[in-house]
């Protein structure tokens, strides 16, 4: 169980922490950079961050279901808090998959074609979706930590 918990927490910290950094620190700092530099910077940043998100997207459900199996004896014995975390996690994964396979790929194609207007549009979509995922991730952390004390 300690290994599953450690993997779960590390994967969540990497994913949610990376989104927090991107949204709250890098986005405002990069806003004043001209598009020909800003857009490739974002593409390269995502290119380095997204492999870590893939690890998280695999590690979180795997470790979560491992803990459900070991600690609760299966889904039938879980609490509402666990079901909320699972639901939010699935939604987050689906949003990430959309970001990766749709606007992120279109962003890269637009940058390669030198179409910075189209690239900026894709980056704006990614920004909105990462903002949603960040809120969902923070909510999941609240449920995971404070939820055990709810009555």
KARA-V58389 format. One record per helix or strand of 2 or more residues. SS is the DSSP state (@ for helix, = for strand). FROM is the first residue (numbers start at 1). TO is the last residue. If there is no record, write none. Layout:
# KARA-V58389
SS:FROM:TO + SS:FROM:TO
This chain:
# KARA-V58389
@:2:30 + @:35:72 + @:75:77 + @:80:101 + @:103:112 + @:116:149
